[in-house]
Amino acid sequence: MKKYEIIFWVLKVPFDFMIIFLSFFIAKEIRLITDLIPWIKLPIQTIDNPTLINFALIWAILYIIVLTLHSLYFIKITASKIKEFLWIIRYSIYWLIFYLVIVFLWKWFIYNTEIPRLIVLFTFIIWTTLVIFERIILNNIEYYLLNKWILAKKRLLIVSNKSKESIIEIIDDIKKSNVYKIIWYSNSKNIETKWLRYIWAIDKVQKIFESKKIDEVLYIDSDYSKKELFILWELTRIFWIRYRYITNSFDITKSNTTLSLINNIPVIEIKNSPLDNWWKVWKRIFDLISWIFWIFILLPLFIVIWIFIKIEDPKWPVIYKNKRIWQNWKEFNLYKFRYMKWKYCTKDAYNNDNKALLYEKELIKNNSSRNWPLYKIQNDPRKTKIWTFIEKYSIDEFPQFFNLIIWNMSLVWPRPHQPREVDKYSLDEKRLLTIKPWITWMAQVNWREKNDFKEESKLDIFYIENWSTILDLKIILKTFSVIFSRK
């Protein structure tokens, strides 16, 4: 463990304390101005500052204890940030309920003065929001210092017998985290690289551990015997070195297992996806709530884009239908803002237009920056003037919220492809058609157009096998980051 990790953990404690303490006084000032309830003006209830200090001190101290007991000051920089924020909200709600019980049921036993309920509610909202922002700021500072090599990165030993190309691909992925410095690798054969040291024998690995030159071991696969692997694992425990391994797809899928009986015979089922039964109902509810929220937010933008498209190319329609393949190989019409001139649209959802389709195939052949079956036409001559703005911020995808309410799409799922793309699927890639398609998806927030089709399908299959609400929230939040930063 690096010293700076401990420093950043420790910094959270006084920052959290000050945020929670000051939130009471901010909430009090807000309450003096408004009750934040539309069309209702409640009588103003307040509390004097000396009494409020007592409430704030006890609340802040006990809340710090709650977060400490649940290890929320010991989360590593590489841990899931969304999960950390959800935990903060979760334990904040628990503590709010617990505190209200103490304050209002134990009045005159502990407190002689009642604190107004709205001040408590405002305090809860303010402190929970600010604590999350504090975590975001501290995380970004830590990442920045690591990226600039002001803080020492974690030294990593990779254990693998994969080919040079496979190892380099994994190493490139690890480097993108900006947290690790890969120093050694252990392999059955030496791979010629200028920036990695090669080591094989377990006794030499032990010497490296003894010299404290390694912080973590990442096991992929190797030619070590079972005995040697056990020794390696034991050495990481002896020298307090973090040991992790990359699973294969079957290992990941094994987490989706259930035990049941066929008569008296116990059987284990490996589920195709965690998304089943009530989780499907929850995902649908989540989609409907998202549709209501985003339609309300985006309606003005819809109207503005509609007007601009009509001014530049008055022909109908403004919202373009594109035929795609969805769950169980069924066809549906995907809605998008039309960002090219109508005469160049392939119109497969309206009528056959061989001329436009042939022209598109020619452009794909000559100008595509991606490998088939996916394509990305560079310097597309069919585009309108507003196209640059629409594509830059993915605004052309917004009408897919109408697909959401029809329910032939979901907010987060794998990407739907055109029939001519699906025709090129391999057998394993057809698994992408077992669930509903996307508005945003794994590949959208992981290197976007840099993925070839194989990489994109792997990401989508990973999503199917490892779906969770937290994963959906991560993808949604990362979508905003990708759209606005264009990274």
N, C-alpha and C positions, 0 to 999 in steps of 0.2 A: 504494500500500500504506500502510495506517495504522500509526502508531508502536505503537499498542497491540497490533496483530497480532504485531509483532516481539517485543514484551515477553512476550506469552503464549507465543510459540514458545520464547524463551530460557528462560523459567521452567521449561519441561518438562525441560530438560537437568539442572539440579541436583536437581530433584524425582525424576527417574528414577534418577539416580546414588544418592541417599540411599535410595530404596526398594530398589534392587537390593543395595546394600551391607548394609543392615539386615536384608534378607530372609535372608541367611546365618545371622545370629545368632538370628533368630526360628525358623528351621528347626532350628537346633541345639538350642534349648530344647524344641521339640516332640518332637524325636527322643529326648531324655532322658526324656520322659514316656511316649511311645507310638510304635509303628511304623505305626499307622493301618491295620494289616492284621487283619481280624477273625479270631478263633480261632487266630491264630498269634502267638507272642511271640518275635521275633528277638532275638539277643544285642545289647545296646546298644553301638553303636560311635559314638565321638565324636571330637573334635579340639580341640586347645587354641586359645585365642583369638588369640594372636600369629600362628600359622600360618594360621588362618581369615581373618585380616585380609588376608593376601597373596592368598589365593584370591578374596576378595570384591572387593578393589581391581582386580585384573586383569580379573575378570569384568565389573564395572561399567563400567570404562573402555572395554573392547573392545565391549561391548554398545551403549554410547552411539555408538561409531563406526559400528556396523552400522546402527542406526536413522538416523543422519545420512546415510550413504551411500544409503539407500533413501528419503530425503526425508520421513521420518516426523516431522520437526520443522518442516515447512513446509506442513502441511495447513491450509487455510483453514477458518474456522468454518462456512462454508456447504457444506463437503465432506461426503461420506457418513460418518457416524460408525461405522456398522456395518462398512463397508469398512476404516476406520482400525483398528478393534479386531481385525478378522480379520487384517490385516497385522501387527499387534503379536504376535498369537498365532503366526502363520506364522513370522516371523523369530525369535521366541523359541524355537520348536521347532528351527529350523535351527541357532541358536546353541547350544542345549543339546547337540545331537548333535556339533557341531564341538568344543565345550568338553570333552565327555566323551572324545572322541578324544585331545585334547591331554593331559587329566589322566591317563587310564589307559594310554595307549600310550606316552606320553613320560615316564612316571614314572622318576625318577632322572636324567633329562636336564634337566628343568625344575624338578620338584618332588622333594623328598626324603621328603615325607609324603603318604600317600594320604588324600583326603577321602572319608568314607563316602558311598556311593551314594544312600542314602535322604535324607541331608542335601541332596545336589544336587537330587534330585527334589522335595523339599519346597520348596527355594529357588525352583525354577522355577515351581511352582504359585503360591507366595505372591507372587513379584515380578510375574508376568504378571497376576494378578488385581488387585493394587494399582496397577499402572501404568494399567490400564484404568479403574479407579475414579478415579485421579488425573486422567485425561483428561476423564472425565464431570464431575468437580467444576470443573475449569478452564473447560470449555465452558459450564457452567451459570452460573458467575460472569461470564463474558464476555457471555453473553446477557442476564443480569440488568442489568449495567452499561449495555449498549446500550439495553435496554428503558426504563431510567430516564433516558436521555440523558446519563448521566455520561461515556460514551464517544461520540465522534462517529461517526454512521452514515455509510456510504458514499454518496456523492452520485452519482445515476444520471440519465443522459439516455436517454429512450425514443425510438426512431425507429419511427414507425408511421403508416399512413394509414387505420387502422380507424375505425369509428364511435365516437362518444363513449361509448356503452354498453360496447362491447368493450374500449376502452382502460381505462375505469374498472374493469371487472371484472379485468383483468390487474393494474392498479395495486393493487387491494384485495388480490389474492393476494400480490404482492410485499411489501406493507406487513406482512402477517402474519408474515413472516420476522423482523421487528424488526431487520434488519441494514441496510436501505437507506433513504435519504431521496431521494425522487424530486423533482428540482428542475425539469428542463426536459423538454419533449417536442418532437419535430420531426415535423411533419405537413404535408400539402398544404393543410389548412384549419385555421384556429384554432378550438379548442374552448374554450368559455367555462368556465373553472375558476378559482377564487380562489386555489388553492394550487399551480398549475403555470404555469411561464413557457413561452411559445410561441416557437419559433425555426425558421427554415426554411433560409435561405441557408447554403451550406457555409462561406463566408468568416466568417460570424458564429459558426458552430460552432467554427471554428478559433480565433477570439478567446477563446471560452470555454475551450477546451483550453489555450491559452497562459496564461490567467489562473489555471490550476490549480484550477478550480472544479468539475471533474468527475473522478470516480474510475473510473466504468464506463459503457459504452454497451451498451444492450440493443436489438438490432435485431429488429423483428417483421416489418414490411414497409413499403414507402414508394413515393413517386412519383419518387424520385431516379433519375436515369439511371445506367447502368452505370459511366460515367466518374466521376460524383459519388460513387457508392457506393465505388468504388476509392479515391478521394481520402479519403473518410471513414475507411476502413479504414487507409490509410497514415498519416493523422493520429493515429489511436489508437496506432500503433506508434511514431511520432515522439515523442509526448508521454507514452509509457508508460502508456496508459489501457487497461484491460481491455475487450475487445470480445467480446460474446456475442450469440447470436441464438436466437430461438425457432423450432424446426423445425415443419413441418406433419407430419401423420401419415404421409405418404409418405416424407418424409426420415427419420423414425424407422424405418420399416419397411425402408428400404434397408440398414440395418446387418445385417439378417438375410438376407444373400445368400450364395449358393454358386456357384462356377464349375464347370461340368461340360461334357461333350462329348456331342453326338448324332452318332455316327459321328465325322467330323472337324470338325464345326461346334461352336465354343465357344458355350455358352449360360449365361446367368445366371438363377438361380432366386431369386425373392423368397419366403422362407419365411413361412408364416402365423404361426409362433411359433418361438422358439429351442428350445422344449421338444420334443425329438425323439430317437428312438433311445435311446441309453444314458441320456440325461437323464430319460426317462420311468421307466426302471428305478430311477434314483437317487431320483426323487421318491416312488416307491412305497416304497422302503426307508425314506426319511425319514418318510413317513406311518406306517409300521409301528412304527418306533422311537418316534415321538411318541405313538402309541396306547398302547404298553406303559408309557411313562413317565407319561402323564397319567391313565390308568386307575388306576394304583397310587396316584398323588397324590390323585385326586378321589374315590376309592371311599367314604371316610368321609362326605364331603359329600353324595354321592349318597344314602346311607342316611338322613342327617338330613333332607334335602329330601323324600325319599319319605315319611317318617313325618309331617312337617308337612302335606303335601298330603292324605294319607289322613285325618288328624285333622279337617281343615277340611271336606273333601268326600270321604266314604268311597267314592264310586262309582269303579269302574275305568274306564280305566286311569290310572296315575300318569304314565307316559310316553306322550305323545300322538303319534299318527302323522298327519302332514300331507302330502297329495299334492303333489309338486313335479315340475317338468320338468328333466331333466338332459341330458347329452350326447346329441346326435343326436335330440332331441325325445322321448326315452323318459321314461316316468313312473316315479317311485320314491317311497317313503315316507320322509319326513324325520322324525327323532325329536326330540321336545322334552319338557321337563317341562311338564305341564299347569298353567298358571297362571290358568285361568278355570274356572268351574264346568262340570261335564260336560254339563249340559243345554244350555249355550250353545255348545259346540264344534260346528263345522260337520260333523265326522265324515266328510269326503269319502273318507278312506282306509278307512272301516269300512262305511258305508252312506249312502245319500242322506238328508239331513236338511234338507228345504226350509225348514222353519220357522226353524231356527238360521241358515241361509244368508241368508234374507230379512232377518232381524233384523240380521245383520252388514252387509249391503248398506245398510240404513237408517242404521246407525251410521257407515259410511264416508261416506255422502252428507252427513250432518249434522255429524260430529265429526272428520273426518280432517284432519290438519295437513299432509298431503303430497298432491301431485297424482297422479292415477291415471296409470299402472297401480299405482304404489306407494301405500300408505296407512299412516297411523299414527293410530289412534283415541285421541283425548284423552278423559280422564275416562271410561274404558271401564267401564260398569256390570257387565260380565260377570266382572270380575276377582275373584280371591280375596284374602284379607288378606295372604297371603305373596307375592302378585304383586309388590308394590313392591320388596321385597328381591331377588326372583329377577330381575326385569327390570333393576334398577339395576346389578347386577354381571354381567348377561348369563348367569346361571346356567341359564336355561331352554335355552340352546344346548348344554349339556354332553353330553346323551345323543347328540348327533351324532357323538361319538367311536365309537359303534357303527356309524354309517354309514361311518365311516372304515375299520373292519376289513372291512365288507362290500364296501367300495371302490366305492360309488356316490357318495362324496364324497371330497374331499381336504382336507388341513389348510388350505391356502391356494389359493383359486380364485375365480372370479366367483360371485356370489350366485345361488342357484336360486329361481325364481319359481313361483307357483302357475299352474295351467293357464289360469285366467281372466285372469291378468296377461300370460302369454306370448301369448295371443290378440291382445293389443293391440300387440305388438312391430312396429316398422317393419322394413323389409328389412335395413338395416345392423345393427339391434339383435339380429337373429337369430344373428349371429356369436357371441353370448354362449353359445349352445347347442352350440358346437363342442368344448368341453372339459368336464371334470367340475366340479361346483359346489363351494362353499366350506364351511369352518367359520368362517374369518375371511377378509377380502378388502379390496381397495383402499379402497372407500368406507367400510368400517367404521372405518378409521383416518384418513380424510380427511373430516371434517365430518359423518359419520354421517347422521342424519335431516335435516340441512340440505340435503342433495343432493336435487334432483329426479331423476326417472328418467333424463333425458337426461345429466345430469352423472355419475350413477352408472354408466351404460352406457359413457360415455367413459373413465372410470377403469378399468373392467373390460377394455375393449378395449385400452387402453394396457398393462395387465398381460399380456394374451395376447401382444401383439406384443413385449414387452420382458421376458419372464420371465427370472429368474435366481435362483440359490440365495440370493444376497445380498438380492435384492428380497423373497423369501419371509421371510428372517430379519428384515428391517426391519419387515415387516407384522406378524409375530408379536410382536416386541418392542413395537411401537407399540400393538398390541392391549391389552397389559397396562396401558400408560400411559392409554389411552382409557377402559378399564373402571374403573380406580381413580380417575382424575381427573374422569371424566365430561365431558371436553372434546371 
